[in-house]
Amino acid sequence: MTKRFVALGIVVAIVAILWTGAWFAAATMATSTVKSLETADGVNNPRLTCGRFGIGGFPFGFDATCTDAAITSGDDTVTLAGLKASVLVFNPFHVLAFAQGPATYDDAYNGIRRRLDFADAEASARLTGWRIGRVSVVINEPVLTDTIVEDRPMGKAARAELHLIDVPDKYDATAGLATLAEHVAITGLDAPGIEIAGGNAVLDAEITNLPDDVRTYGDADLLRRWQAGGGKLLIVSFKGQDDDTNFDTSGTLGLDSTGRVEGQIKINSTGVVELVQDQIPQEVRGLLLGAQAADGSYSQVLNIAAGVVLAGVLPAAVIPPVW
C-alpha cells in the first residue's frame, strides 16, 4: 500500500511538473507574440505597445495585462489606461476582456482627438471552432469628449452594448459562410450638440454570408470575399427616441462588384428634420427624410445603386467605394 501511495505521488509530481512547464512555455510564447506586435510598422500591420505587460493566472488560466496600451494603425492611434484578457486553459475559445479608462482616439490626418471616459467596460468572445459563437461588449456610463483644442463634451450615456450572435440555422458549412445576428443598444443618451436628452436607440440586424474563419478577418480582401459570397446587411429595425424625436429605419445593404454600396433604406421619423435643420441644407433634408405628413411625421424610401443614394429619381448623396 505504501509503495502505491509513493508511486501515485511520483505520478502526480511528474504531471504537476509537466503542467507547470507547459503553462510557462505557453505564457512565454504569448508574451513573445505580444512583444512582436511592438515592432509592427503600424501601417500595413497595426502596432501594439504596452507600458507594462505581464501574464498571470497559473495554473488553470491565463490573465494577460497590458497597462498604458497604445494601438497605432496608419494615422489613427487609440490608447487605453489598461487592458486585461483572461482565458481558461480548459476553454481556450472563450475570452473575457476588461478595459480601464480613459480611452483616447487621435486621427493625425483629419485632426480629430477624442477621449472616452467610462465607469467600466468589458467584453467577451466565444468561438465555435474558428467561427464566431458570440461577441459582446458592454460599456457603462460612457462620456465622449472632444479634446482637439480644449475639453468639449460631445455626449454621454447610461449604457452602451453590442452583441454579435451566430445563427446556426443559417450556417453554410460547405461554403464556409456564417450569419451573425447583431444587437446594439444605447440608453440614457445625452448629446447637447444635437439637442438629444434621455435618448434611447436600438439596432437589430443580420450580417449574412460572412466568411466563417475569424483567422482571415485581418485579410485585406475580406470585404471582397463577403461581397462575392452574396453577403448583405439586413437592418431588421433601427429605432431611436427621446422626449421630442423618434425614428424607425429598416432595409437591406450590400456591395456591388466594384465595392460600391447598393440596397434600399426606409425611414420614418418625427422631429428629426427640426433637429438637424441647422446642420443639413433644407433641400438635402427633404431628399433624405421625405415630405411632412399631416400628423407631422416624415417618411422616405432611399434606393442606393453604385454608391449613389436616390430619393425617387433624384440623387441625394454619393457614398465612396470601400475598395
N, C-alpha and C positions, 0 to 999 in steps of 0.2 A: 504493500500500500504506500509506504514511504517513497519507494522508487517511482511509483506512478505520479505522486504529487511533485516529485523532483522533475520528472520528465515533462509534466504539464507546465511547471514553472519555467522550464527551459524554452518550451514552445512559445509560451506567452511572451517571454522576454525577447525571443527572436522576432516574433510578429511585431512587438512594440518597436523594436529597433528598426525593422524594415519599414514600418508605417512612418516612423519619425523621419527616416531618411527620405522616403518618398515625398512626405509633406514638405520638407525643407528644399528638396530638389524642385518641386513644383513652384514653391514660393520664390526660389531663386530665378526660375525660368520666367515667371510672371514679372518679377522686378526687372529682369533684363529686357523684356518686351516693352515695358513702360518706359524704361530709360532710352530705348532705341527711338521712341517717338520724339524725344527731345532733339534728335539730330535730323528730323524730317525738315524739308525745305519750307514748309508752311505755305506752299503754292500748289504744287501738284498733290502733295500729301499733307494733311493737317499736322501741325506741331503741337504737342502737349508737353508742358513743363510744370513741375511741382516744386514749391519751395522746400517741401519735405515729403518724402514718400516712404511708406512702410507697409508691411503685411503682417497681420496677426491672425488670431482665430484658431491656433493649434489646440487640439488635434483634429477636430471634426469639421472645420470650416476655414475659409479664407476671408479676411477682412482687409481690403486694400484701402488705405487712406492717403489722400493727396491734399496737402494744405497749400494755400495760395496758388491754386491751379490756374493756368492760362492756356487757352486753345487759340491758335492762330491759323487762319486759312485765307490766303490772299490778303486783301485789305481789311479783313474782319478779325477782331480779337475779342474773345469772351473770357472773363475772369470770374473765379469763384473763390470765396474765402476758404472753403473746404469742401471736399467731396469724398464720400465713402461708399464702397461697393462690397457687398457680402454675398457669399455663396457657400452652400453646404457641400461637403465632399460627396455625400450620397445623393445629391440632387444638383448636379453642376449646370443643368439647363434652366435653373430658376435663380435670377439675380435680383437682389434688393439694393437700391442706391439711395443715399441721403445727401442733401446739399446744405451747406451753411452759407448764408448770405453775408454781405450783399453780392449780387452778380452784376457785372458791368458788360456793356457792349460798345465797341468802338469801331466805326466804319471810317477808315482813314480816307477812302476815296470820296465819299459823299459828305464827310464832315459831320457824321452823326455820332452822338455819345449819349448813352442811356445807362441808368442804374436801376436795378430791380432789388428792392428790399422785400423780405418776407419773414413771417413767423417761423415757418418750417416748410420743407419741400422734400418729397420722397417719390421714388419711382420703383416699379418692379417690372421685370421682363421674364416671361416663361416661354420656352420653346418646346415644340413638339417635333422631335428630330431637329432639323435645321429650319423648320417652319415656325413662324410666329404663332404662339398659342394665345398669348395676351400680353399687352404692354399697357401700363397705367402710370400716369404722372399726376400728382396732386400737390398743389401749392396753396397754402393758407395765408391769408392776409397779404397778398402781393401789392406792392406800391411801386409804380413806374415813374421815374423822374428823368427829365431832360437835363443833362449836365454840360451841354456844349459851351455855354457862357457862364451861367450860374444855375443853381438848382431851381428847376421849374416843374412843379407837379403836373403829370400828364393824366394820371388815373390810378385808382386803387379798387380793390375788390375784396369781398369776404373770402372767396374761394374760387380757384380755377382748377379744372381737372380735364384730363384727356384719357380716353381708353380706346385701344385697338384690340379687337377680339376676333379670333379666327372663326370662320363659318364653315364647319366641317362638311355640311351638305353640298357646298359649292366648290369643294376642293377637287381639282383635276390632277390626280397623281400621275397620269400618263404624260400630260403636257407640262407638269411641274408648275401649275398655276393655282394660286390661292386667292380667296376673297376675305377681306377684313371688314368687319363692322366697326364704324367709328362713332364715338360719342364724346362730344366736347361740351362742357358747361361752365359758365361764368355766372356767379351770383354776387349780388350786392355791389354792382359796378357803379363807381362814381367817376365821371370824366368831365371835369369842368370846361375843358376846351371845346367840347361839342355838346355841352349842356345836358349830360345824362346823369341822373341821380337815382340811386337804388335800382339800377337796371339788372336784368337777367337775360341771358342768351343761351340757347341750347341748339347744338347741331347734331343731327343723326344722319349718317351717311354710310355708304359702302364703297370700298375700293375693290374693284373686280379684276380678276385675271392678273394678279401681281405675281412675278416670279417668286417661287416659294423658298428659295435658299437665301437666308439672311447673309451668308458669306459673300454674296455677289452684290449686296446693296451699295457697296462703295464703288462699283464699276461705273465708268463714265457712260456706258451705253444702257444703263438701267431703264431710263425713260423710253428709249427706242424699243427695248425688248417688251416693255409694258404696252406700248402702242401696238407693236406687231402682234402681240397676243390678244388684241381686242380689249385692252383694259379701259375701264370707264370709272369716273367718279359719280356715283349716284347720290344726289342730295335728296334724301328722303324728306327731311324737314330741317329748316334753319329758321328758328324763331327768336325774336328778341322783343323786350318791352321794358318800359319804365312807366312813371305816372302819366306821361303825356304822349308817348310814342309807342308804336309797335310795328313789327314787320314779320312777314312769313314768306319764305323762299323755298322753292324746290326746283329740281331739274336734273339734267344729265350733262356731264362734260367729259371730253376726251381729247385726243390729239390726232391730227392727220399725219400722213407720211412725211410731211416737211416740218413737223414739230410745232404746228400752229394749233391753237385751241379751237375746238368745234363743239357744238351742242346747243342746248336750249335752257334758259332760266326763266322761271315765272316768279314775279314779285308782287306781293300785296302789302300795302303799308298805310299807316295813318300817323301823321305828324312828322314823318321823316323829311319830306320836302321842306317844311318850315325849318327843320333843324339844320339842314345843310344849305340853306339859301344864301348864306354869306360865303360859303366855300366853293360852290359849284354854280356856274352861269345858268341862268334861267332856261335857255334853250337846251342845254345839256341835261338839266334836271328833268325837263319834260320828256326827253327821249328815253332816259334811263328808267324813270319811275312812272311814266304814263300821265294820263289826264285825270283830273279830280272828278270823282263821282258825287252824286247828290248828298251822300252821307259823309262827305269829307275825306273818304279814303282814296287811295291811288292803286292802280294795278297796271302791270306791263308784262309783256312776253318778249324776251330778248332772244333772238337767234344768233348764233355765232358760227361763222364759216370762214375758214382760212385766217383765223385771228381777228376778223372784222365783226364787231358787235353791231347787230342790226335791230333797230326798232321799226318794225314793219319793213319798208324797203329803204329806210334812211340809215346811213352809218352813224353810230353814236360814239364809237371808240375803237381803237386798234390795240390788240394785245400782241406784243412781240413774241416771236417763236422761242421755244425753250431750248432748242439746239440749232 
